[in-house]
């Protein structure tokens, strides 16, 4: 298994949990290699260098449908890949500092409309899930707010805590300790369903901004030259692995929800996401940092 994400990331943790189950199913050693960089191109090159027999699997994220739209890469996300299945959805949560006085998403929207360009939001970089979430929210709410990118979630959270950032669509697992401590106020989750870790926090649609949800997924893909029967076999084993209690438990600690789909459903989802994301990027004037 080749991961386009760094060791210790949600993608890496979930991929390794699935790899352990696939090892038992296939009766073969499954090794996770982290090949990070160039919008997934480093991992892609490693994938393409391997025989297209299903023995090399690409574990990546929804960046798969963003990076090619922001940079000229050596691969096509549709032509060169076959989706196996998404593994999970990992939610972002819209958080603010209690010092801001925002009690709801409506409060933020009203403040932004009252003074266009006065409010700002954090992200962990152009095209990241934290940025895409915020831009989709910005468009759906019809507000004008300023993007402030940071190098990582800790820095963005610290600036939000300090009140220098008005709101941040933070990875749930990163923000949860501060939410539990009462130091950050969660206004909404960015997914279509509420999170089991924050059952009292509404979705953006429930909070009055329909069409703002952004799906940050972690999934498995193989090269498009892989035989379809092999793709379906890996899919079947993976869907079984997603049902395992220990895998469910690992997902729950990250606030992640299983997202089992067929290869055909996953491929269709990727094509649709590319269209939607292209619209978000064009509307925002987004460029890489």
C-alpha positions, -999 to +999 in steps of 0.1 A: +000+000+000+014+034-010+002+064+009+003+100-005+000+113+031+025+115+059+029+089+087+006+096+116-020+114+095-057+102+095-051+088+061-021+068+072-038+055+104-069+044+085-049+029+057-028+009+081-059-004+099-073-016+066-039-031+056-038-052+087-072-068+079-063-072+042-031-090+053-053-116+071-077-119+042-050-123+015-026-143+036+002-120+024+023-093+041+009-058+035+033-030+039+024+007+040+049+031+023+045+068+027+055+087-005+047+123+002+050+153-021+040+171-054+003+168-049+004+130-049+027+127-079+055+110-059+031+083-047+016+080-082+050+074-098+056+046-073+022+031-081+028+033-119+062+016-115+045-015-100+028-042-121-010-035-125-020-067-107-037-053-076-007-060-054+000-022-051-027+000-038-028+038-036-042+052-003-051+089-008-076+115+001-100+140-016-069+159-025-070+135-055-098+157-069-082+191-060-044+189-067-048+183-104-070+214-107-044+236-090-011+223-105-001+206-137+007+170-126+020+140-143-013+120-139-050+123-147-072+115-117-098+097-139-078+083-168-049+068-148-068+054-118-096+030-109-113+036-076-116+007-052-136+023-025-136+052-002-126+041+033-140+069+054-152+104+057-133+126+082-152+157+092-141+192+096-158+214+122-163+251+120-149+265+152-146+300+167-131+315+198-156+321+226-142+357+228-158+364+193-193+361+207-205+340+178-231+315+190-242+301+157-233+300+120-260+326+114-241+350+137-210+346+115-229+350+083-247+381+096-214+397+108-197+389+074-226+404+055-226+435+077-190+442+069-178+425+037-141+417+038-138+423+075-139+387+088-111+362+081-108+324+081-079+300+085-067+270+065-037+248+064-029+258+028-045+264-006-065+235-018-065+217+016-097+203+029-098+231+055-096+256+026-121+239+003-146+236+032-143+273+039-145+284+003-176+262-003-192+277+028-183+312+017-199+307-017-230+290-003-235+317+023-228+344-002-203+362+021-169+380+015-143+368+040-105+367+038-084+336+036-054+333+059-033+302+053-011+285+079+014+257+078-006+233+099-037+228+121-019+236+154-009+271+142-043+277+128-060+266+160-038+287+181-045+318+160-083+310+163-080+306+201-062+340+202-091+356+183-069+367+154-088+343+132-126+346+131-134+310+121-116+278+110-129+246+095-106+225+116-101+187+113-124+174+141-097+152+157-074+183+160-100+206+174-118+182+197-096+186+228-100+224+227-138+220+221-141+196+251-121+221+272-145+249+263-117+269+246-132+266+211-169+269+202-181+244+175-208+260+153-213+233+127-197+201+112-189+203+075-203+169+066-238+159+055-244+141+088-237+150+124-207+136+140-210+109+167-183+128+187-203+161+186-239+149+184-253+183+195-235+202+168-256+208+137-245+203+101-241+234+079-274+226+062-292+224+096-274+256+105-290+274+076-264+272+049-274+243+025-249+233-002-219+241+020-209+206+031-176+193+019-166+157+019-130+150+030-126+113+022-098+088+025-099+061-001-081+033-020-073+034-057-053+013-082-039+020-116-066+019-143-048-010-160-057-033-131-081-060-142-117-053-132-122-086-114-091-078-093-105-044-084-138-059-074-120-086-053-100-059-034-133-039-029-151-069-014-123-077+010-120-040+020-158-036+026-155-066+049-126-051+067-146-019+073-171-039+092-145-052+117-151-039+152-114-030+157-114-010+124-147+008+134-131+016+167-100+031+150-122+052+128-143+064+157-112+078+175-107+100+145-143+110+143-144+092+109-174+075+094-171+044+071-179+052+035-183+019+017-189+022-021-185+000-051-157+007-076-182+021-100-198+044-074-164+057-063-153+064-099-185+083-105-180+103-073-145+113-083-157+126-117-185+146-100-161+160-074-137+172-101-166+193-116-177+207-083-142+215-071-133+232-104-162+255-097-151+262-062-115+269-073-126+292-102-151+312-080-125+317-053-096+325-075-076+299-056-040+295-063-013+273-047+007+289-019 
